[in-house]
Amino acid sequence: MHNTTVDIPTGTVPFVEKLAQDPPAPGHSDLVVVANRLAVDRVVEEDGTISWRRSPGGLVTALAPIMTRQEGAWVGWGGSPEEELDEPLEPFTHEGMHLIPVPLTERELVEYYEGFSNSTLWPLYHDVIARPDFHRQWWDTYQQVNARFAHAAAATAAEGATVWVQDYQLQLVPRILRRLRPDLRIGYFHHIPFPPVEIYAQLPWRRPVLEGLLGADLIGFQRRSDVSNFQGAVRRILGSSFRSNTVQVTEHDGGARTVGAAAFPISIDVDTITDLAQDPDIQARARQIREELGNPRTILLGVDRLDYTKGIRHRIKAFSELLEDGRLSVEDACLVQVASPSREGVDSYKELRDEIELSVGRVNGTFDTMGHTAIRYLHHSYPVEEMVALYLAADVMLVTALRDGMNLVAKEYVAARGGWGGVLVLSEFAGAADQLRKALLVNPHDIDGLKDAIMEATEMSAGEATKRMKSMHRQLITHDVNKWSRDFLDRLGGAVPAERSGPDDGGQQSAFMDTDDDRERRDHEVDEPFDGSGRPDGPSPGDGR
């Protein structure tokens, strides 16, 4: 695949006449997924041999079986900048799925991905918890990269095919693709929040981004509030109003087209997590974790990518104040915080890591005893088997996100616990709060309220905890990630078999990170189990409660 350089004026959506010559001839795939990353991870063996393995994230788990049956194609970046490759990656097939690599240079990764996607859009879409940076060069590169992805999809999709574009890195692709291939059925799913128009309007390129999204036939969001925010932005900025969740869009040739926008809350591969929780070895491992922590009466658990949106500082503050107030003691309660490394080249993330590590050190220095530690802080990630053991070992799960599109770790905890009880303390600002109504819902900015919720969780009777958990578990079983993908594609018009599907290669993996962040987490994954001290140790038996 050739790396097409396109000159696009700042502040405009790239039209087909601004791109490379004529639209490509149709390809052969009836279903095409377009995402920032391919559905496989590149593996470099000790001898230098390169191989590929299917990415075990939730999105791939849901879509790979469908695409294999339909001989679908997945368009995405291969994971390494062009400069690191001996020769350009060509399209290839892996486990029945056609993979179409899109080349990116180191400069493009800095400007399109780290820059515009994660230093402009990410903080803006998360309610400006951190200050977004607006740079015109980043925007120009974002347009150029989006045009490249759109061309790759246009050259891959068969006549009349369905194309499903994923997430905020590729918001311009639907419209570019529409101009290239008006015969296609195009869907787009927005995995992160969409902010209120008063916040979104800060984006200098607010109009072309909305126009880019409206190139799709169906736009999916996590929550109804995200749908409402998007519709409000379209009305205020473009002057078009939605009726019954649809809007009429005028095409460049004067024709009209109907675009839908609706909520499709994403979920997890419930069967995989539930099966792992039933594994006697993993249950034994959970018991061992409790022993390594000194068998406290209550283990509280936080599992997050190290990000300023996750509210890690708020939960540490609430927990430390409970210790200071004497409402909890280190002999009775321990907080385990797993914080996966993330975007370590971005200054705000470096500062966040330093701040959290200082806070943990301060709390532990104040409250630790010779036999008990207040906070076990783990700045790396673990395989899914160890994560499920941690879920089983934890009496209380703390999900205190300040803003989150969904937060799948909350759903994983519920899937693992099943009928075993346990209490989920869940931020009302996470999308999961719309489905997991039997959790203890909190405003993480309200530290006193958060403290009271933690105490309510630690003091809840086993019967009440089990009743609540069973109710949430039933909701997950009927709304898993496979239903999410079927619902969206059915609404879009793609044919999706109703059978349940899952990984066919035995690959199992936690889905608690964003699509691209799955890879960031795996880069820091620790193969050895958690030993209660934050250090890797050899395998050891144990059991869940």
C-alpha positions in Angstrom: 0.0 0.0 0.0 1.3 3.4 -1.0 1.6 6.2 1.5 -0.4 9.0 -0.2 0.5 12.5 0.8 -2.5 14.9 0.6 -2.4 18.7 0.9 -5.5 19.7 2.8 -6.3 23.3 3.8 -6.5 23.9 7.6 -10.1 23.9 8.9 -11.7 22.1 6.1 -13.0 18.6 5.6 -11.0 17.0 2.8 -13.2 16.3 -0.2 -12.5 13.7 -2.7 -11.3 16.3 -5.2 -8.7 17.3 -2.6 -7.4 13.8 -2.3 -5.5 11.5 -4.6 -7.1 11.4 -8.1 -10.1 9.2 -8.7 -11.9 6.9 -6.2 -10.4 3.4 -6.1 -12.1 0.4 -7.7 -14.3 -1.6 -5.3 -12.6 -4.4 -3.4 -14.0 -7.8 -2.4 -15.0 -7.5 1.3 -18.7 -7.2 2.3 -17.9 -6.2 5.8 -15.0 -3.8 6.6 -14.0 -2.6 10.1 -11.8 0.6 10.2 -9.9 1.2 13.4 -6.8 2.9 14.5 -5.1 -0.5 15.0 -5.3 -3.8 13.2 -7.0 -6.7 14.9 -3.6 -8.4 15.5 -0.5 -7.7 17.5 3.0 -7.9 16.0 5.1 -10.4 17.9 8.9 -10.4 17.7 10.5 -13.7 18.8 13.9 -13.9 20.4 15.5 -15.0 17.1 14.0 -11.9 15.4 11.2 -13.8 13.7 8.1 -11.7 13.2 4.6 -13.3 13.7 1.1 -12.1 14.5 -1.5 -13.0 17.1 -5.1 -12.0 17.3 -5.6 -9.0 19.6 -7.6 -10.1 22.6 -9.5 -6.9 23.3 -13.3 -6.8 23.6 -13.9 -5.2 20.1 -11.9 -7.9 18.3 -13.5 -10.6 20.4 -16.9 -9.4 19.3 -16.2 -8.8 15.6 -13.6 -11.4 14.6 -16.0 -14.4 14.4 -18.5 -12.4 12.3 -15.8 -11.2 10.0 -14.3 -14.7 9.6 -17.7 -16.0 8.5 -18.3 -13.2 6.1 -14.7 -13.0 4.9 -14.5 -9.5 6.2 -11.5 -7.1 6.3 -10.0 -5.0 9.1 -8.2 -1.8 8.1 -5.8 -0.3 10.7 -2.2 0.6 11.6 0.1 -2.3 12.0 1.7 -1.1 15.3 5.1 0.1 14.1 6.1 3.3 12.4 7.3 3.1 8.8 10.8 3.9 9.8 11.1 0.7 11.9 10.0 -1.6 9.1 12.5 -3.2 6.7 9.7 -3.1 4.0 6.1 -1.8 4.0 3.5 -4.1 5.3 1.3 -5.6 2.6 -2.3 -6.8 3.2 -2.3 -10.3 4.7 -4.8 -12.9 6.1 -4.7 -14.1 9.7 -7.1 -16.8 11.1 -9.6 -16.1 8.3 -9.6 -12.3 8.6 -8.2 -10.1 5.9 -6.0 -7.4 7.4 -5.2 -4.2 5.5 -2.3 -2.2 7.1 -2.3 1.6 6.9 1.2 3.0 7.2 2.1 5.8 9.6 5.3 7.6 10.1 6.8 8.6 13.5 5.9 12.2 12.8 2.3 11.2 12.1 2.1 9.1 15.2 3.2 12.1 17.3 0.9 14.6 15.6 -2.2 12.6 14.7 -2.2 10.1 17.6 -0.4 11.5 20.6 -1.2 15.0 19.5 -4.6 15.7 18.0 -6.3 12.4 19.2 -4.9 12.2 22.7 -3.8 15.8 23.6 -6.7 17.6 21.8 -9.7 15.4 21.5 -9.3 13.1 24.5 -9.2 15.9 27.2 -11.8 18.0 25.3 -14.2 15.0 25.1 -13.7 14.2 28.8 -15.1 17.5 30.0 -11.7 19.3 29.9 -10.5 17.6 33.1 -7.1 18.4 31.6 -6.4 21.3 29.3 -6.6 20.4 25.6 -4.0 21.7 23.2 -5.0 23.1 19.8 -2.3 23.0 17.1 -3.0 23.5 13.5 -0.2 21.2 12.4 -1.8 18.4 14.4 -5.1 19.1 12.7 -3.6 19.0 9.3 -1.9 15.7 10.0 -5.2 14.3 11.5 -6.9 15.1 8.2 -4.2 13.5 6.1 -4.2 10.3 8.2 -8.0 10.1 8.1 -7.9 10.4 4.4 -5.4 7.6 4.1 -7.6 5.3 6.3 -10.7 6.2 4.1 -8.8 5.4 0.9 -7.7 2.0 2.3 -11.3 1.2 3.3 -12.7 2.4 -0.1 -10.2 0.1 -1.9 -11.2 -2.9 0.3 -15.0 -2.7 0.4 -17.0 -4.6 -2.2 -19.9 -2.9 -4.0 -22.6 -2.1 -1.5 -20.6 -3.3 1.4 -21.0 -2.4 5.1 -18.1 -0.4 6.6 -17.9 0.2 10.4 -15.5 3.0 11.5 -14.3 2.9 15.2 -13.7 5.8 17.5 -12.5 9.4 17.8 -9.2 8.9 16.0 -11.1 8.5 12.7 -14.0 11.0 12.9 -13.4 12.4 9.4 -13.3 8.9 7.7 -17.1 8.6 7.3 -17.5 11.7 5.1 -14.3 11.1 3.1 -15.4 7.5 2.5 -18.9 8.7 1.5 -17.4 11.0 -1.2 -15.2 8.2 -2.4 -17.8 5.4 -2.3 -21.4 6.6 -2.1 -22.6 3.0 -2.6 -21.4 1.9 0.9 -23.4 1.5 4.1 -21.3 3.3 6.7 -21.5 3.1 10.4 -19.4 4.9 13.1 -19.1 4.1 16.8 -17.8 6.6 19.3 -16.3 4.7 22.3 -15.6 7.7 24.5 -17.9 10.4 25.8 -19.2 13.2 23.5 -19.2 16.5 25.5 -21.9 19.2 25.9 -21.9 21.7 23.0 -20.5 24.4 25.4 -17.4 22.3 25.7 -17.2 20.9 22.2 -17.5 24.4 20.8 -14.0 25.1 22.0 -12.6 22.9 19.2 -11.4 25.3 16.4 -12.4 22.6 13.8 -15.8 21.8 15.4 -17.7 22.1 12.1 -15.7 19.8 9.9 -15.5 17.2 12.6 -19.3 17.1 12.9 -19.6 17.0 9.1 -17.1 14.1 9.1 -19.2 12.1 11.5 -22.4 12.8 9.5 -20.9 11.0 6.6 -22.1 7.9 8.3 -25.5 6.4 8.0 -25.6 5.4 11.7 -23.6 7.0 14.5 -23.4 5.0 17.8 -22.6 6.3 21.3 -22.3 4.7 24.7 -25.0 6.7 26.5 -28.2 8.6 25.7 -26.6 11.7 27.1 -23.8 11.4 24.5 -26.4 11.2 21.8 -28.1 14.3 23.2 -24.9 16.2 23.3 -24.0 15.3 19.7 -27.5 16.2 18.5 -27.2 19.5 20.4 -23.8 20.2 18.7 -25.2 19.5 15.3 -28.2 21.8 15.9 -26.1 24.7 17.3 -23.1 24.5 15.0 -24.5 23.1 11.8 -28.1 24.3 12.1 -29.7 20.9 11.5 -32.1 19.3 13.9 -32.7 15.7 14.8 -36.2 14.2 14.9 -36.7 10.7 16.3 -32.9 10.4 16.4 -32.5 11.0 12.7 -31.4 14.1 10.7 -31.5 14.9 7.0 -28.1 15.7 5.5 -27.7 17.4 2.2 -25.1 15.9 -0.1 -22.7 17.7 -2.4 -24.8 16.8 -5.4 -27.9 18.3 -3.8 -29.5 15.1 -2.7 -30.6 14.3 0.8 -29.6 11.4 3.1 -30.9 10.3 6.5 -28.4 9.8 9.3 -29.3 8.1 12.6 -27.7 8.6 16.0 -28.4 6.3 18.9 -27.0 4.7 22.1 -25.5 1.3 21.8 -23.8 0.6 25.2 -20.8 -1.6 24.7 -20.2 -4.6 27.0 -17.8 -7.5 27.6 -17.4 -11.1 26.7 -19.3 -12.3 29.8 -18.9 -16.0 29.1 -15.1 -15.8 29.1 -14.9 -13.9 32.4 -17.6 -16.1 34.1 -15.8 -19.3 33.0 -12.5 -18.1 34.3 -14.2 -17.2 37.7 -15.4 -20.8 37.9 -11.8 -22.2 37.3 -10.6 -23.9 40.6 -7.1 -22.8 40.0 -8.1 -19.1 39.7 -10.3 -19.4 42.7 -7.3 -20.9 44.6 -5.2 -18.0 43.4 -7.8 -15.5 44.8 -7.5 -17.2 48.2 -3.8 -16.9 48.1 -3.9 -13.2 47.2 -5.9 -12.6 50.4 -3.4 -14.5 52.4 -0.5 -12.5 50.9 -2.3 -9.3 51.9 -2.6 -10.4 55.5 -6.2 -11.6 55.3 -7.8 -8.2 56.0 -11.5 -8.1 56.6 -12.0 -6.0 53.5 -10.0 -5.8 50.3 -10.8 -2.8 48.1 -9.7 -2.9 44.5 -9.1 -0.3 41.8 -8.1 -1.3 38.2 -7.5 1.5 35.8 -5.3 2.7 33.0 -3.2 5.5 34.5 -5.2 8.4 33.2 -6.5 11.7 34.8 -10.1 10.8 33.8 -10.2 7.7 36.1 -10.4 9.4 39.5 -7.5 7.5 41.1 -6.5 10.5 43.1 -10.0 10.9 44.4 -10.3 7.3 45.7 -6.9 7.5 47.3 -7.9 10.7 49.1 -11.2 9.2 50.3 -9.5 6.0 51.5 -6.7 7.9 53.3 -9.3 10.1 55.1 -11.2 7.1 56.2 -8.0 5.8 57.8 -7.3 9.2 59.3 -10.8 9.4 60.7 -10.5 6.0 62.2 -13.5 4.6 60.3 -11.1 2.1 58.7 -7.8 0.6 59.8 -4.9 -1.0 57.9 -5.5 -4.2 60.0 -9.1 -4.4 58.6 -8.9 -2.9 55.1 -6.4 -2.8 52.2 -6.7 -0.9 48.9 -5.1 -2.6 45.9 -4.6 -0.2 43.0 -3.6 -1.6 39.6 -2.6 1.3 37.4 -1.6 0.3 33.9 1.1 2.5 32.3 -0.4 4.8 29.7 0.9 7.5 27.2 4.1 7.9 29.0 5.4 10.3 26.4 2.7 12.9 27.3 3.7 15.4 30.0 0.3 15.4 31.8 0.5 11.6 32.2 4.1 11.8 33.6 2.9 14.4 36.1 -0.1 12.3 37.1 2.1 9.3 37.8 4.4 11.3 40.0 1.5 12.8 41.9 -0.2 9.4 42.5 3.0 7.7 43.6 3.7 10.5 46.0 0.2 10.2 47.4 0.5 6.5 47.9 3.9 6.9 49.6 2.5 9.5 51.9 -0.5 7.3 52.9 1.6 4.2 53.4 4.3 6.2 55.4 1.6 7.4 57.7 -0.6 4.3 58.2 1.5 1.2 57.5 2.4 -1.2 60.2 5.0 -3.9 60.2 2.4 -6.5 59.2 -0.1 -4.4 57.1 0.1 -2.0 54.2 -2.6 0.5 53.5 -2.3 0.7 49.7 -0.7 -1.9 47.4 0.1 0.1 44.3 1.0 -1.7 41.0 2.2 0.3 38.1 1.9 -2.5 35.5 -0.8 -4.9 34.2 -1.6 -8.5 34.6 -3.0 -11.3 32.3 -6.7 -11.8 32.5 -6.4 -14.9 34.7 -4.7 -12.9 37.4 -7.2 -10.1 37.0 -10.1 -12.4 37.6 -8.4 -13.8 40.7 -8.1 -10.2 41.9 -11.8 -9.6 41.2 -12.6 -12.7 43.2 -10.3 -11.7 46.1 -11.8 -8.2 46.3 -14.8 -7.5 48.5 -15.3 -4.0 47.1 -14.6 -2.7 43.6 -13.9 1.1 43.3 -14.7 2.6 39.9 -14.4 6.4 40.5 -14.0 7.7 37.0 -14.5 11.5 36.6 -15.7 10.8 33.0 -15.8 7.5 31.2 -17.5 6.4 28.0 -18.3 3.0 29.6 -15.7 1.5 31.9 -15.7 -2.2 31.2 -13.7 -3.1 34.4 -16.9 -2.5 36.3 -18.7 -5.0 34.1 -15.8 -7.5 34.4 -16.0 -7.4 38.2 -19.7 -8.1 38.1 -19.2 -10.9 35.6 -16.5 -12.5 37.8 -18.4 -12.2 41.0 -21.8 -13.6 39.8 -23.5 -15.1 42.8 -20.6 -14.6 45.2 -21.6 -11.1 46.3 -19.1 -8.3 46.5 -20.0 -4.6 46.2 -19.4 -2.3 43.2 -18.9 1.4 44.0 -19.4 3.1 40.7 -19.1 6.7 39.5 -22.3 8.1 38.0 -20.1 9.7 35.3 -19.2 6.3 33.9 -21.4 4.9 31.1 -21.7 1.6 33.0 -23.8 3.4 35.6 -26.7 3.4 33.2 -26.8 -0.4 33.2 -25.4 -1.4 36.6 -28.1 0.3 38.7 -27.6 -1.9 41.7 -24.1 -0.6 42.3 -23.5 2.1 44.9 -23.5 5.1 42.6 -21.3 8.1 43.6 -20.1 11.5 42.6 -16.3 11.1 42.9 -15.9 14.8 43.3 -17.8 14.6 46.5 -15.1 13.1 48.8 -17.4 12.9 51.8 -20.1 11.1 49.7 -17.4 8.7 48.3 -16.2 8.0 51.9 -19.7 7.2 53.0 -20.3 4.9 50.0 -17.0 3.0 50.8 -18.2 2.5 54.3 -21.6 1.4 53.2 -19.9 -1.1 50.9 -17.6 -2.5 53.6 -20.5 -2.8 56.0 -23.1 -4.2 53.6 -24.6 -7.6 54.6 -23.6 -10.6 52.6 -27.2 -11.2 51.6 -27.8 -7.7 50.3 -24.5 -7.7 48.4 -25.3 -11.0 46.8 -28.8 -9.8 45.8 -27.4 -6.7 44.2 -24.6 -8.6 42.4 -27.0 -11.3 41.0 -29.2 -8.5 39.6 -26.3 -6.8 37.8 -25.0 -10.2 36.6 -28.3 -11.0 34.9 -28.2 -7.7 33.1 -24.8 -8.5 31.7 -25.7 -11.9 30.6 -28.4 -10.5 28.3 -26.4 -7.5 27.2 -22.9 -8.8 26.3 -20.5 -7.6 23.7 -21.9 -9.9 21.0 -25.3 -8.4 21.4 -23.8 -5.0 21.1 -22.2 -5.7 17.8 -25.3 -7.5 16.5 -27.6 -4.6 17.5 -25.4 -2.0 15.8 -24.9 -3.9 12.6 -28.6 -4.9 12.4 -29.6 -1.3 12.8 -27.0 -0.3 10.2 -28.3 -2.9 7.8 -25.5 -5.5 8.0 -26.4 -9.1 8.3 -25.2 -10.6 11.6 -26.0 -14.2 12.6 -27.8 -14.3 15.9 -25.6 -17.1 17.3 -23.4 -16.3 20.3 -19.8 -16.1 19.3 -16.4 -15.9 21.0 -12.7 -16.4 20.4 -12.1 -19.6 18.5 -8.5 -19.9 19.4 -8.8 -20.1 23.1 -7.4 -16.6 23.5 -8.8 -14.8 26.5 -8.1 -11.3 27.6 -9.5 -8.6 29.7 -11.4 -5.9 27.8 -11.2 -3.2 30.4 -9.2 -0.7 28.4 -10.0 1.4 25.4 -9.5 -0.1 22.0 -5.9 1.2 21.5 -5.1 1.1 25.2 -5.4 -2.7 25.2 -2.0 -2.6 23.5 -0.5 -0.1 25.9 -1.6 -2.3 28.8 -0.1 -5.5 27.3 3.2 -3.7 26.7 3.5 -3.6 30.5 1.9 -6.9 31.3 3.5 -8.9 34.0 3.3 -12.6 33.3 3.9 -13.6 36.9 1.0 -13.4 39.4 0.5 -10.6 41.9 2.2 -11.5 45.2 0.6 -8.9 47.4 3.7 -6.8 47.6 3.7 -5.3 44.1 6.5 -7.7 43.0 6.2 -10.6 40.5 6.4 -14.0 42.1 6.0 -17.6 41.0 2.7 -19.4 40.6 1.0 -20.2 43.9 -2.3 -21.8 44.7 -5.3 -20.0 46.4 -9.0 -19.6 46.3 -11.7 -16.9 45.9 -14.1 -16.1 48.7 
